[in-house]
């Protein structure tokens, strides 16, 4: 990428566009990407040989959105280890403009600082300069939180770290077979993907160009805090009236893309109404996908003012709140989840609480992977307002949770590792075996 940008400085824009079109049309891009994928294992083997000779191993964690961070337990394990030197870097998300980039960077940076982490920003807004992590930190291992090219600034994308041991934990437990979740260039270039379950590794074998050879089943680190937290903080709820049932509403952002899974547009007013109707029985946390707000702001029927007004309504409700940050305590102290977000499909089940999946259209139900089918089968489901209210009144308020046993059996048989170690400990054990033994 650096070479391309250097060349671009000296080439007229019209000629540069023609060169790019030629590059794409002649399949040179595809050929080059295939070459990089084929070369990746050799690069990683050389990098591993270098790292094995080091007394201290530097590990960079590339953080983008605070809410998709799954490395808390792993990071703490590395801090306590005598030979790992972990460091968190907040990297710029660039797909929605500079203003959003700075907002997300500040949000993540401040959140992790307030939790006592030593965290570094990779962009200096005053100087307008990007941090060269290779020079300032020289990582031996890089952990990514997101696989999408064009989401993060190119300086921190995997192609810039081809000679480094790169690792990835999926930002969510994937419940569909979409190629974007398994077979991007990223998935084939990364040194190791730490897979959630054997089912996910098998999908990777079928999908990935490299036949999933870089996948290692460790379990999902996103579960670790949910499983180990002994005293969750209930103060994350604005209203601490213990007579109120606490429910999370988590709408997805895909209102118009893919299979249009998000019910937000149809139910945004309904949930505000429910908060009023059940004022003396419910406390509702509005926890949208991080991308929902920016999409609404750019929507011609919404725009920034209407979006701000809507989000403010949740912040102003006596029995409502808006949530957009780390959610372990929120999950553990809640009574139920209502959502249409695949990211939370399996994760919330660890809490042993009931979960309702809102089906916007039947095409959504045809997209599941084998794992997704098993997961949604232990969810309550709604396809209209009446079924949503039935879940609230019967399952949540009247505590008629008739799916509890099936749900907990699914967790025990599919989500918990047989060796009874946390996913983060399994990842640590793997790295120790590869590097120190």
GIKA-V769951 format. One record per pair of residues at least 12 apart in sequence whose ideal C-beta (glycine too) atoms are under 10 Angstrom apart, sorted by the first residue. I is the first residue (numbers start at 1). J is the second residue. Records with the same first field share a line. If there is no record, write none. Layout:
I=J ; J
This chain:
1=153 ; 154 ; 155 ; 157 ; 159 ; 160
2=154 ; 155 ; 160
4=16 ; 19 ; 20 ; 23 ; 154
5=154
7=19
8=20
33=159 ; 185 ; 188 ; 189 ; 209
34=185 ; 188 ; 209
36=158 ; 159 ; 162 ; 185 ; 188 ; 189
37=185 ; 187 ; 188 ; 189 ; 208 ; 209 ; 210
38=188 ; 209 ; 210
39=162 ; 189
40=158 ; 162 ; 166 ; 185 ; 188 ; 189 ; 190 ; 191 ; 210 ; 214
41=191 ; 210 ; 213 ; 214
43=161 ; 162 ; 163 ; 164 ; 165 ; 166 ; 189 ; 191
44=162 ; 163 ; 164 ; 165 ; 166 ; 189 ; 190 ; 191 ; 192 ; 214
45=191
46=163
47=140 ; 141 ; 161 ; 162 ; 163 ; 164 ; 165 ; 166 ; 191
48=140 ; 165 ; 191 ; 434 ; 435
50=140 ; 163 ; 164 ; 165
51=140 ; 141 ; 164 ; 165 ; 431 ; 434 ; 435 ; 436
52=140 ; 434 ; 435 ; 436 ; 437
53=435
54=83 ; 140 ; 435
55=82 ; 83
56=82 ; 83 ; 84 ; 85 ; 140
57=78 ; 81 ; 83 ; 84 ; 85 ; 86 ; 139 ; 140 ; 141 ; 165 ; 431 ; 435 ; 436
58=84 ; 85 ; 86 ; 87 ; 137 ; 138 ; 139 ; 140 ; 141 ; 142
59=71 ; 74 ; 75 ; 78 ; 81 ; 84 ; 85 ; 86 ; 87 ; 88 ; 137 ; 139 ; 140 ; 141 ; 142 ; 143 ; 165 ; 167 ; 431
60=85 ; 86 ; 87 ; 88 ; 89 ; 91 ; 120 ; 133 ; 134 ; 137 ; 138 ; 139 ; 140 ; 141 ; 142 ; 143 ; 144 ; 156 ; 161 ; 164 ; 166
61=74 ; 75 ; 78 ; 86 ; 87 ; 88 ; 89 ; 90 ; 91 ; 117 ; 119 ; 139 ; 141 ; 142 ; 143 ; 144 ; 145 ; 167
62=88 ; 89 ; 90 ; 91 ; 122 ; 133 ; 139 ; 142 ; 143 ; 144 ; 145 ; 146 ; 152 ; 156 ; 157 ; 158 ; 161 ; 166
63=88 ; 89 ; 90 ; 91 ; 104 ; 105 ; 108 ; 109 ; 111 ; 112 ; 117 ; 119 ; 120 ; 122 ; 143 ; 144 ; 145 ; 146
64=90 ; 91 ; 92 ; 93 ; 94 ; 104 ; 105 ; 108 ; 144 ; 145 ; 146 ; 148 ; 151 ; 152 ; 153 ; 156 ; 171 ; 290
65=90 ; 93 ; 104 ; 107 ; 108 ; 145 ; 146 ; 151 ; 171 ; 289 ; 290 ; 291 ; 324 ; 325
66=90 ; 104 ; 107 ; 108 ; 109 ; 110 ; 111 ; 112 ; 115 ; 145 ; 290 ; 324 ; 325 ; 326
67=107 ; 108 ; 111 ; 171 ; 287 ; 289 ; 290 ; 323 ; 324 ; 325 ; 326 ; 327 ; 343
68=108 ; 145 ; 146 ; 169 ; 170 ; 171 ; 172 ; 222 ; 289 ; 290 ; 326 ; 343
69=88 ; 108 ; 111 ; 112 ; 145 ; 169 ; 171 ; 221 ; 222 ; 325 ; 326
70=143 ; 145 ; 169 ; 170 ; 171 ; 172 ; 194 ; 220 ; 221 ; 222 ; 223 ; 224 ; 225 ; 347 ; 423 ; 424
71=86 ; 88 ; 143 ; 145 ; 167 ; 169 ; 221 ; 222 ; 224 ; 424 ; 427
72=115 ; 117 ; 221 ; 222 ; 224 ; 225 ; 228 ; 326 ; 328 ; 424
73=221 ; 222 ; 223 ; 224 ; 225 ; 227 ; 228 ; 422 ; 423 ; 424 ; 425 ; 427 ; 428
74=86 ; 143 ; 167 ; 169 ; 194 ; 218 ; 221 ; 224 ; 422 ; 423 ; 424 ; 425 ; 426 ; 427 ; 428 ; 431
75=87 ; 88 ; 117 ; 143 ; 221 ; 424
76=117 ; 224 ; 424
77=224 ; 422 ; 424 ; 425 ; 427 ; 428 ; 429 ; 431
78=141 ; 143 ; 424 ; 427 ; 428 ; 431
79=117 ; 118
80=428
81=428 ; 431 ; 432 ; 436
83=432 ; 435 ; 436
84=140 ; 141 ; 428 ; 431 ; 432 ; 435 ; 436
85=137 ; 139 ; 140
86=117 ; 118 ; 139 ; 141 ; 143
87=117 ; 118 ; 119 ; 120 ; 133 ; 136 ; 137 ; 139
88=108 ; 109 ; 112 ; 117 ; 118 ; 119 ; 120 ; 143
89=119 ; 120 ; 121 ; 122 ; 131 ; 133 ; 136 ; 137 ; 139 ; 142 ; 156
90=104 ; 105 ; 106 ; 107 ; 108 ; 109 ; 110 ; 111 ; 112 ; 113 ; 119 ; 120 ; 121 ; 122 ; 123 ; 131
91=104 ; 105 ; 108 ; 120 ; 121 ; 122 ; 123 ; 130 ; 131 ; 133 ; 144 ; 145 ; 146 ; 151 ; 152 ; 153 ; 155 ; 156 ; 157
92=104 ; 105 ; 121 ; 122 ; 123 ; 130 ; 151 ; 152 ; 153 ; 155 ; 156
93=105 ; 108 ; 146 ; 148 ; 150 ; 151 ; 152 ; 153 ; 290 ; 291
94=123 ; 150 ; 151 ; 152 ; 153 ; 154
95=148 ; 150 ; 151 ; 152 ; 291 ; 294
96=151 ; 291 ; 293 ; 294 ; 295 ; 297 ; 298
97=294 ; 298
98=123 ; 125
99=294
100=291 ; 293 ; 294 ; 297
101=123 ; 125 ; 152 ; 153
102=123 ; 125
103=293 ; 294
104=290 ; 294
105=121 ; 122 ; 123 ; 125
106=121 ; 125
107=290 ; 324 ; 325
108=121 ; 325
109=121 ; 122
111=324 ; 325 ; 326
112=326
114=325
115=326
120=133 ; 136 ; 137
122=136 ; 152 ; 153 ; 155 ; 156
123=153 ; 155
130=153 ; 154 ; 155 ; 156
131=155 ; 156
132=155
133=155 ; 156 ; 160 ; 161 ; 164
134=155 ; 160 ; 161 ; 163 ; 164
138=164
139=161 ; 164 ; 165 ; 166
140=164 ; 165 ; 435
141=161 ; 164 ; 165 ; 166 ; 167 ; 191 ; 192 ; 431 ; 435
142=156 ; 158 ; 160 ; 161 ; 164 ; 165 ; 166 ; 167 ; 168 ; 190 ; 191
143=165 ; 166 ; 167 ; 168 ; 169 ; 190 ; 192 ; 194 ; 427
144=156 ; 157 ; 158 ; 161 ; 166 ; 167 ; 168 ; 169 ; 171 ; 186 ; 190 ; 193
145=168 ; 169 ; 170 ; 171
146=168 ; 170 ; 171 ; 186
147=168 ; 170 ; 171 ; 180 ; 181 ; 182 ; 184 ; 185 ; 186 ; 187 ; 189 ; 190 ; 193
148=171 ; 180 ; 184 ; 186
149=184 ; 185 ; 186
157=185 ; 186 ; 189
158=184 ; 185 ; 186 ; 187 ; 188 ; 189 ; 190 ; 191
159=185 ; 186 ; 189
161=189 ; 190 ; 191
162=189
164=191
165=190 ; 191 ; 192 ; 431 ; 434 ; 435
166=186 ; 189 ; 190 ; 191 ; 192 ; 193 ; 214
167=190 ; 191 ; 192 ; 193 ; 194 ; 214 ; 216 ; 427 ; 430 ; 431
168=186 ; 187 ; 189 ; 190 ; 191 ; 192 ; 193 ; 194 ; 195 ; 214 ; 215
169=192 ; 193 ; 194 ; 195 ; 196 ; 218 ; 220 ; 221 ; 222 ; 423 ; 424 ; 427
170=182 ; 187 ; 193 ; 194 ; 195 ; 196 ; 200 ; 220 ; 221 ; 222 ; 343
171=222 ; 343
172=196 ; 220 ; 222 ; 341 ; 342 ; 343 ; 344 ; 345 ; 346 ; 347
173=195 ; 196 ; 197 ; 200 ; 220 ; 222 ; 223 ; 342 ; 343 ; 344 ; 345 ; 346 ; 347 ; 349 ; 371 ; 372 ; 375 ; 415
174=195 ; 196 ; 199 ; 200 ; 203 ; 204 ; 342 ; 343 ; 345 ; 346 ; 369 ; 371 ; 372
175=200 ; 341 ; 342 ; 343 ; 344 ; 345 ; 346 ; 367 ; 368 ; 369 ; 370 ; 371 ; 372 ; 373 ; 374 ; 375 ; 376
176=203 ; 258 ; 259 ; 261 ; 342 ; 345 ; 364 ; 366 ; 367 ; 368 ; 369 ; 371 ; 372
177=203 ; 206 ; 207 ; 367 ; 368 ; 369 ; 370 ; 371 ; 372
178=207 ; 258 ; 259 ; 342 ; 367 ; 369
179=207 ; 208
180=258
181=200 ; 203 ; 204 ; 207 ; 342 ; 369
182=200 ; 203 ; 204 ; 205 ; 206 ; 207 ; 208 ; 212 ; 215 ; 369
183=203 ; 204 ; 206 ; 207 ; 208 ; 209 ; 210 ; 212
184=208 ; 209
185=209
187=204 ; 207 ; 208 ; 209 ; 210 ; 212 ; 214 ; 215
188=204 ; 208 ; 209 ; 210 ; 211 ; 212 ; 213 ; 214
189=209 ; 210 ; 214
190=210 ; 214 ; 215
191=214 ; 434
192=214 ; 215 ; 216 ; 218 ; 427 ; 430 ; 431 ; 434
193=208 ; 212 ; 214 ; 215 ; 216 ; 217 ; 218
194=214 ; 215 ; 216 ; 217 ; 218 ; 219 ; 220 ; 221 ; 423 ; 424 ; 426 ; 427 ; 430 ; 431
195=212 ; 214 ; 215 ; 216 ; 217 ; 218 ; 219 ; 220 ; 423
196=217 ; 218 ; 219 ; 220 ; 221 ; 222 ; 223 ; 346 ; 371 ; 414 ; 415 ; 423
197=217 ; 218 ; 219 ; 220 ; 346 ; 370 ; 371 ; 374 ; 414 ; 415 ; 417
198=215 ; 217 ; 371 ; 414
199=217 ; 369 ; 370 ; 371 ; 372 ; 374 ; 414
200=212 ; 215 ; 217 ; 220 ; 369 ; 370 ; 371
201=215 ; 216 ; 217
202=215 ; 217 ; 369 ; 370 ; 371
203=215 ; 369 ; 370 ; 371
216=426 ; 427 ; 430 ; 434
217=417 ; 423 ; 426
218=417 ; 419 ; 421 ; 422 ; 423 ; 424 ; 425 ; 426 ; 427 ; 428 ; 429 ; 430
219=415 ; 416 ; 417 ; 418 ; 419 ; 421 ; 422 ; 423 ; 424 ; 425 ; 426 ; 427
220=346 ; 347 ; 350 ; 415 ; 417 ; 422 ; 423 ; 424
221=422 ; 423 ; 424 ; 425 ; 426 ; 427
222=328 ; 343 ; 344 ; 346 ; 347 ; 350 ; 423 ; 424
223=346 ; 347 ; 349 ; 350 ; 411 ; 415 ; 416 ; 417 ; 422 ; 423 ; 424
224=328 ; 350 ; 421 ; 422 ; 423 ; 424 ; 425
225=326 ; 327 ; 328 ; 329 ; 331 ; 332 ; 350 ; 422 ; 424
226=327 ; 328 ; 329 ; 331 ; 332 ; 347 ; 348 ; 349 ; 350 ; 351 ; 352
227=350 ; 351 ; 415 ; 416 ; 422 ; 423
228=328 ; 422 ; 424
229=328 ; 329 ; 331 ; 332 ; 333
230=332
231=329 ; 332
232=328 ; 329 ; 330 ; 331 ; 332 ; 333 ; 334 ; 351
233=328 ; 329 ; 330 ; 332 ; 333
234=246 ; 329 ; 330 ; 332 ; 333 ; 334
235=329 ; 333
236=285 ; 321 ; 323 ; 325 ; 326 ; 327 ; 328 ; 329 ; 330 ; 331 ; 332 ; 333 ; 334
237=283 ; 285 ; 319 ; 321 ; 323 ; 329 ; 330 ; 333 ; 334
238=283 ; 285 ; 315 ; 317 ; 318 ; 319 ; 320 ; 321 ; 322 ; 323
239=282 ; 283 ; 284 ; 317 ; 318 ; 319 ; 320 ; 321
240=283
241=280 ; 283 ; 318 ; 319
243=280 ; 281 ; 283
244=278 ; 279 ; 280 ; 281 ; 282 ; 283 ; 284 ; 319 ; 335
245=278 ; 281 ; 282 ; 283 ; 284 ; 334 ; 335 ; 336 ; 392 ; 396 ; 397 ; 399
246=282 ; 283 ; 284 ; 285 ; 319 ; 330 ; 333 ; 334 ; 335 ; 336 ; 353 ; 396
247=271 ; 274 ; 275 ; 278 ; 282 ; 283 ; 284 ; 285 ; 334 ; 335 ; 336 ; 337 ; 338 ; 353 ; 354 ; 356 ; 391 ; 392 ; 396 ; 397
248=283 ; 284 ; 285 ; 286 ; 287 ; 323 ; 327 ; 330 ; 331 ; 334 ; 335 ; 336 ; 337 ; 338 ; 339 ; 344 ; 348 ; 353 ; 355
249=263 ; 264 ; 267 ; 268 ; 270 ; 271 ; 274 ; 275 ; 284 ; 285 ; 286 ; 287 ; 288 ; 314 ; 320 ; 323 ; 336 ; 337 ; 338 ; 339 ; 340 ; 356 ; 358
250=285 ; 286 ; 287 ; 288 ; 289 ; 292 ; 323 ; 327 ; 330 ; 337 ; 338 ; 339 ; 340 ; 341 ; 343 ; 344 ; 348 ; 355 ; 358
251=263 ; 264 ; 265 ; 266 ; 267 ; 268 ; 271 ; 286 ; 287 ; 288 ; 289 ; 292 ; 338 ; 339 ; 340 ; 341 ; 358
252=264 ; 288 ; 289 ; 291 ; 292 ; 339 ; 340 ; 341 ; 342 ; 343 ; 344 ; 358 ; 360
253=288 ; 289 ; 290 ; 291 ; 292 ; 293 ; 294 ; 295 ; 296 ; 341
254=289 ; 291 ; 292 ; 295 ; 340 ; 341 ; 342 ; 360 ; 364
255=292 ; 295 ; 296 ; 299 ; 360
256=295 ; 299
257=295
258=363 ; 364 ; 367
259=360 ; 361 ; 362 ; 363 ; 364 ; 365 ; 366 ; 367
260=360 ; 361 ; 363 ; 364
261=340 ; 341 ; 342 ; 357 ; 358 ; 359 ; 360 ; 361 ; 363 ; 364 ; 367
262=288 ; 289 ; 292 ; 295 ; 339 ; 340 ; 341 ; 358 ; 360
263=338 ; 339 ; 340 ; 358 ; 359 ; 360 ; 361 ; 364 ; 382 ; 383 ; 388
264=288 ; 289 ; 292 ; 295 ; 296 ; 310 ; 340 ; 358 ; 360
265=296 ; 299 ; 301 ; 302 ; 360
266=358 ; 360 ; 384 ; 385
267=338 ; 340 ; 358 ; 360 ; 382 ; 385 ; 388
268=286 ; 288 ; 296 ; 302 ; 310 ; 313
269=310 ; 313
270=385 ; 388 ; 389
271=284 ; 286 ; 314 ; 320 ; 338 ; 388
272=284 ; 286 ; 310 ; 313 ; 314 ; 317 ; 320
273=385
274=320 ; 338 ; 385 ; 388 ; 389 ; 392
275=313 ; 314 ; 317 ; 318 ; 319 ; 320
276=317 ; 318 ; 319 ; 320
277=389 ; 392
278=319 ; 389 ; 392 ; 393 ; 396 ; 397
279=317 ; 318 ; 319 ; 320
280=319
281=319 ; 392 ; 393 ; 396 ; 397
282=319 ; 320 ; 335 ; 336 ; 392 ; 396 ; 397
283=317 ; 318 ; 319 ; 320 ; 321 ; 334 ; 335
284=314 ; 317 ; 319 ; 320 ; 321 ; 338 ; 392
285=314 ; 320 ; 321 ; 322 ; 323 ; 327 ; 330 ; 334 ; 337
286=310 ; 311 ; 313 ; 314 ; 315 ; 317 ; 320 ; 321 ; 322 ; 323 ; 324
287=314 ; 321 ; 322 ; 323 ; 324 ; 325 ; 327 ; 330 ; 331 ; 334 ; 337 ; 339 ; 341 ; 344
288=311 ; 314 ; 322 ; 323 ; 324 ; 339 ; 341
289=324 ; 339 ; 340 ; 341 ; 343 ; 344
290=324 ; 325
292=307 ; 311 ; 324 ; 341
293=307 ; 308 ; 310 ; 311 ; 322 ; 324
294=307
295=307
296=308 ; 310 ; 311
310=322
311=324
327=344 ; 347 ; 348
328=351
331=344 ; 347 ; 348 ; 350 ; 351 ; 353
332=350 ; 351 ; 353
333=351 ; 353
334=348 ; 351 ; 353
335=351 ; 353 ; 354 ; 395 ; 396 ; 397 ; 399 ; 401
336=348 ; 351 ; 353 ; 354 ; 355 ; 356 ; 380 ; 391 ; 392 ; 395 ; 396 ; 397 ; 401
337=349 ; 351 ; 353 ; 354 ; 355 ; 356 ; 357 ; 379
338=354 ; 355 ; 356 ; 357 ; 358 ; 380 ; 382 ; 388 ; 391 ; 392 ; 396
339=355 ; 356 ; 357 ; 358 ; 379
340=356 ; 357 ; 358 ; 359 ; 360 ; 364 ; 382
341=357 ; 358
342=357 ; 364 ; 367 ; 368 ; 372 ; 375 ; 376
344=357
345=357 ; 368 ; 371 ; 372 ; 375 ; 376 ; 378 ; 379
346=371 ; 372 ; 374 ; 375 ; 376 ; 378 ; 410 ; 411 ; 414 ; 415
347=415
348=379
349=375 ; 378 ; 379 ; 407 ; 408 ; 410 ; 411 ; 414 ; 415
350=408 ; 411 ; 415 ; 416
351=411
352=401 ; 404 ; 407 ; 408 ; 411
353=396 ; 401 ; 404 ; 407
354=378 ; 379 ; 380 ; 391 ; 395 ; 396 ; 399 ; 400 ; 401 ; 402 ; 403 ; 404 ; 407
355=375 ; 376 ; 378 ; 379 ; 380 ; 381 ; 391 ; 395 ; 403 ; 407
356=379 ; 380 ; 381 ; 382 ; 387 ; 388 ; 390 ; 391 ; 392 ; 395 ; 396
357=375 ; 376 ; 378 ; 379 ; 380 ; 381 ; 382
358=379 ; 380 ; 381 ; 382 ; 383 ; 384 ; 387 ; 388 ; 391
359=376 ; 379 ; 381 ; 382 ; 383 ; 384 ; 387
360=383
361=383
362=383
364=376
365=381 ; 383
371=414 ; 415
374=410 ; 413 ; 414
375=407 ; 410 ; 411 ; 414 ; 415
377=403 ; 406 ; 407 ; 410
378=403 ; 404 ; 405 ; 406 ; 407 ; 408 ; 409 ; 410 ; 411 ; 414
379=403 ; 407 ; 410
380=394 ; 395 ; 396 ; 401 ; 402 ; 403 ; 407
